[in-house]
């Protein structure tokens, strides 16, 4: 699987979580964080799979520890 395709799939999953969090009334700031993470995953040239394996997702601007853990899972 190419890195762009993987990144797109990550973005789709993050958007799904974002939508479900919105529907369930989750904390607004968490919802915003997932939306931002989806945008980053979709637009970055970084190989998110490689970053996840290396444990360096938080080095990508805008990815916090929690989001990095979710992507890695």
N, CA, C and O of each residue as an XYZ file, in Angstrom:
292
protein
N       0.849     -1.175      0.000
C       0.000      0.000      0.000
C       0.893      1.236      0.000
O       1.847      1.321      0.774
N       0.583      2.182     -0.862
C       1.399      3.391     -0.938
C       1.161      4.277      0.273
O       0.126      4.195      0.935
N       2.157      5.134      0.549
C       2.025      6.008      1.718
C       0.848      6.968      1.569
O       0.176      7.271      2.555
N       0.590      7.452      0.357
C      -0.530      8.382      0.143
C      -1.864      7.680      0.415
O      -2.767      8.263      1.015
N      -1.980      6.430     -0.028
C      -3.211      5.680      0.204
C      -3.391      5.413      1.694
O      -4.495      5.553      2.220
N      -2.320      5.032      2.373
C      -2.390      4.804      3.813
C      -2.798      6.082      4.535
O      -3.671      6.056      5.403
N      -2.168      7.198      4.180
C      -2.499      8.478      4.810
C      -3.968      8.822      4.590
O      -4.635      9.321      5.496
N      -4.472      8.553      3.383
C      -5.875      8.840      3.085
C      -6.789      7.983      3.962
O      -7.800      8.468      4.471
N      -6.433      6.715      4.137
C      -7.236      5.836      4.987
C      -7.219      6.304      6.441
O      -8.242      6.264      7.124
N      -6.060      6.744      6.907
C      -5.957      7.291      8.266
C      -6.867      8.514      8.385
O      -7.604      8.654      9.361
N      -6.812      9.386      7.397
C      -7.650     10.590      7.413
C      -9.131     10.227      7.462
O      -9.896     10.847      8.201
N      -9.540      9.230      6.684
C     -10.939      8.798      6.674
C     -11.365      8.265      8.042
O     -12.465      8.561      8.510
N     -10.503      7.487      8.676
C     -10.829      6.943      9.996
C     -10.903      8.051     11.046
O     -11.774      8.034     11.916
N      -9.985      9.009     10.959
C     -10.009     10.139     11.904
C     -11.272     10.969     11.714
O     -11.839     11.457     12.692
N     -11.718     11.135     10.479
C     -12.961     11.872     10.216
C     -14.172     11.109     10.754
O     -15.115     11.713     11.264
N     -14.140      9.792     10.640
C     -15.231      8.988     11.179
C     -15.311      9.166     12.697
O     -16.392      9.370     13.249
N     -14.170      9.087     13.358
C     -14.141      9.293     14.815
C     -14.628     10.707     15.138
O     -15.411     10.897     16.068
N     -14.170     11.687     14.381
C     -14.603     13.084     14.553
C     -16.123     13.180     14.489
O     -16.749     13.786     15.359
N     -16.719     12.576     13.450
C     -18.170     12.644     13.280
C     -18.906     11.960     14.429
O     -19.901     12.479     14.935
N     -18.414     10.800     14.832
C     -19.053     10.078     15.939
C     -18.939     10.855     17.248
O     -19.872     10.874     18.050
N     -17.797     11.491     17.457
C     -17.615     12.303     18.662
C     -18.561     13.491     18.669
O     -19.122     13.840     19.708
N     -18.738     14.113     17.505
C     -19.672     15.232     17.400
C     -21.088     14.787     17.744
O     -21.796     15.455     18.497
N     -21.488     13.654     17.183
C     -22.839     13.148     17.417
C     -23.089     12.788     18.878
O     -24.204     12.931     19.381
N     -22.045     12.324     19.545
C     -22.216     11.906     20.940
C     -22.018     13.056     21.931
O     -22.147     12.864     23.140
N     -21.703     14.252     21.418
C     -21.551     15.407     22.298
C     -20.239     15.433     23.059
O     -20.150     16.013     24.142
N     -19.217     14.802     22.488
C     -17.887     14.760     23.116
C     -17.334     16.183     23.271
O     -17.798     17.119     22.621
N     -16.361     16.317     24.124
C     -15.684     17.590     24.370
C     -15.307     18.257     23.049
O     -14.681     17.639     22.188
N     -15.685     19.496     22.901
C     -15.480     20.260     21.662
C     -14.020     20.270     21.223
O     -13.732     20.164     20.030
N     -13.109     20.393     22.161
C     -11.689     20.490     21.824
C     -11.140     19.158     21.310
O     -10.258     19.140     20.452
N     -11.654     18.055     21.828
C     -11.261     16.739     21.309
C     -11.764     16.569     19.875
O     -11.051     16.055     19.013
N     -12.990     17.005     19.636
C     -13.577     16.916     18.301
C     -12.739     17.719     17.313
O     -12.444     17.248     16.214
N     -12.360     18.921     17.703
C     -11.533     19.779     16.846
C     -10.183     19.122     16.583
O      -9.666     19.195     15.468
N      -9.611     18.485     17.593
C      -8.307     17.828     17.439
C      -8.374     16.713     16.396
O      -7.440     16.547     15.612
N      -9.457     15.957     16.378
C      -9.587     14.882     15.389
C      -9.786     15.443     13.992
O      -9.269     14.885     13.025
N     -10.519     16.528     13.871
C     -10.691     17.167     12.566
C      -9.351     17.670     12.040
O      -9.015     17.463     10.874
N      -8.598     18.324     12.901
C      -7.285     18.841     12.514
C      -6.336     17.700     12.139
O      -5.588     17.805     11.168
N      -6.369     16.618     12.905
C      -5.512     15.465     12.616
C      -5.871     14.850     11.266
O      -4.982     14.428     10.525
N      -7.147     14.794     10.941
C      -7.575     14.270      9.636
C      -7.046     15.144      8.506
O      -6.591     14.638      7.480
N      -7.109     16.447      8.698
C      -6.590     17.371      7.684
C      -5.087     17.188      7.500
O      -4.584     17.200      6.376
N      -4.385     17.023      8.597
C      -2.929     16.827      8.544
C      -2.613     15.515      7.827
O      -1.747     15.482      6.953
N      -3.306     14.438      8.190
C      -3.056     13.127      7.587
C      -3.282     13.166      6.085
O      -2.544     12.548      5.319
N      -4.301     13.891      5.676
C      -4.647     13.961      4.262
C      -3.665     14.802      3.453
O      -3.411     14.518      2.282
N      -3.120     15.827      4.077
C      -2.296     16.775      3.323
C      -0.790     16.568      3.470
O      -0.016     17.120      2.689
N      -0.369     15.792      4.446
C       1.060     15.652      4.687
C       1.741     14.771      3.641
O       1.133     13.857      3.084
N       2.984     15.061      3.395
C       3.810     14.225      2.526
C       4.539     13.160      3.348
O       5.200     12.283      2.793
N       4.412     13.243      4.671
C       5.056     12.290      5.575
C       4.417     10.910      5.408
O       3.226     10.808      5.113
N       5.184      9.878      5.593
C       4.690      8.509      5.573
C       4.214      8.181      6.996
O       5.026      7.876      7.870
N       2.905      8.244      7.220
C       2.356      8.051      8.562
C       2.587      6.645      9.086
O       2.776      6.456     10.288
N       2.576      5.658      8.205
C       2.833      4.287      8.656
C       4.248      4.179      9.215
O       4.461      3.602     10.281
N       5.205      4.732      8.491
C       6.597      4.707      8.941
C       6.747      5.466     10.256
O       7.418      5.005     11.180
N       6.114      6.636     10.329
C       6.175      7.439     11.557
C       5.569      6.686     12.731
O       6.102      6.736     13.840
N       4.462      5.990     12.502
C       3.815      5.223     13.574
C       4.736      4.114     14.071
O       4.871      3.906     15.277
N       5.369      3.404     13.138
C       6.287      2.331     13.515
C       7.487      2.857     14.284
O       7.993      2.194     15.189
N       7.942      4.058     13.919
C       9.091      4.669     14.586
C       8.714      5.364     15.885
O       9.585      5.701     16.687
N       7.416      5.579     16.097
C       6.967      6.302     17.289
C       7.222      7.794     17.215
O       7.427      8.447     18.238
N       7.210      8.339     15.995
C       7.539      9.762     15.813
C       6.375     10.586     15.256
O       6.597     11.657     14.691
N       5.162     10.110     15.405
C       4.013     10.857     14.884
C       3.865     12.234     15.534
O       3.399     13.176     14.893
N       4.255     12.350     16.790
C       4.107     13.639     17.476
C       5.079     14.690     16.946
O       4.948     15.872     17.263
N       6.039     14.272     16.153
C       6.964     15.235     15.559
C       6.345     15.975     14.379
O       6.897     16.969     13.906
N       5.207     15.493     13.909
C       4.476     16.185     12.851
C       3.644     17.269     13.520
O       2.827     16.979     14.395
N       3.845     18.496     13.116
C       3.156     19.629     13.729
C       1.646     19.413     13.720
O       1.046     19.142     12.679
N       1.052     19.537     14.889
C      -0.388     19.401     15.038
C      -0.834     18.058     15.592
O      -1.987     17.912     15.997
N       0.055     17.080     15.617
C      -0.284     15.762     16.167
C       0.173     15.687     17.616
O       1.365     15.757     17.914
N      -0.790     15.544     18.500
C      -0.456     15.379     19.909
C      -0.305     13.919     20.261
O      -0.476     13.040     19.416
N       0.012     13.672     21.501
C       0.258     12.304     21.980
C      -0.976     11.420     21.809
O      -0.859     10.283     21.351
N      -2.129     11.915     22.163
C      -3.354     11.123     22.085
C      -3.689     10.733     20.648
O      -4.014      9.579     20.370
N      -3.607     11.697     19.745
C      -3.879     11.422     18.335
C      -2.858     10.450     17.789
O      -3.212      9.539     17.041
N      -1.593     10.625     18.148
C      -0.535      9.726     17.688
C      -0.805      8.296     18.133
O      -0.591      7.354     17.370
N      -1.277      8.131     19.370
C      -1.612      6.804     19.881
C      -2.774      6.196     19.103
O      -2.774      5.004     18.794
N      -3.762      7.028     18.792
C      -4.925      6.540     18.037
C      -4.518      6.114     16.627
O      -4.976      5.082     16.138
N      -3.681      6.881     15.984
C      -3.219      6.529     14.634
C      -2.410      5.230     14.682
O      -2.561      4.370     13.814
N      -1.570      5.092     15.678
C      -0.741      3.916     15.800
C      -1.587      2.655     15.989
O      -1.268      1.597     15.447
N      -2.655      2.778     16.755
C      -3.549      1.623     16.962
C      -4.201      1.249     15.671
O      -4.989      0.305     15.628
